[in-house]
Amino acid sequence: MERLVRILATTAAYFASLVAIAVTTFFVVIFLAGPHAGLLPSWLEAAVLGIGWLVVVVLPLMLATKVWRRLGKSIPGKLET
């Protein structure tokens, strides 16, 4: 039962953070490197797009890993090492 709660909480944290980070990153990337932005040189727009994708992929995974590990410490009856 504790494992199911751990899986559900981790999944919920992953998808909630994915949505929040993706929406925020989308608007930042469009503002900085969008088709009519003109704020950055053209060679830097590709880097902003790549970093945006990296943020959307990595940050939710990091948060889900943190939730998974934190909930793993609170399982009753688990031996501490």
N, C-alpha and C positions, 0 to 999 in steps of 0.2 A: 504494500500500500504506500509506504514511504517513497519507494522508487517511482511509482506512478505520479505522485505529487511532485517529485523532483523533476520528472520528465515534462509534465504539464507546465510547471512554473518556468522551466528553462525555455520551453517552446513559446510560451506567452511573452516572456521577456525578449526573446529573439525577434518575434514578429512585431511587437510594439516598438522596439528600438529600430527595426528595419524601416518601418513606415515613417517614423519621426526623422530618422537620419536621411532617408532617401528624399523626402519632401524638402527638407532644409538644404541638402546638398544640391538638389535640382535647381532651386532658386538661386543659390550662390553661384553655381556654374553658369547658369543662363545669364546672370547679371555680369559676371566677369568675362565669360568667353562666348557669349551668345552671338547669333548672327549679326546683330546690330549694336552690340555693346561698345566696341571700339576702345575699351579701357586698357587692353593689353596688346602687345605686339602679336602678330599672327603666329609666330613660332612658340609663344608661350601659351596660347589657347589650347593646343594639343596636350601640353603638360597639365593644365588645369583640368581638362577632361579626364585624363588618366588618373590624376590624384583623386578626383571626384568619385570615379568608379572604385578605386582602392578603398576610399573611406566608406563607401556604401557596403562593400564586401567585408572589410576587416572589423570595423567597429561593432556591428551587431554580433559577430562571432566572439569578439572579446568579452562583450557584456554577457552573452549566454554562457560562456565558459566561467565567468566570475560567479554567476548565479548557480551554476551546476556545482562548483566547488564549495560555495558557501552553504548550500543546502546539504551537501554531503557531510559536512562537519556536524550538522545538527540531527543526524539520524540517531534515535535512541538505541542503545545497545551496541553501537559501533565502537570497536576498540581503538583507542588513541595510540598512535605510534610515536 
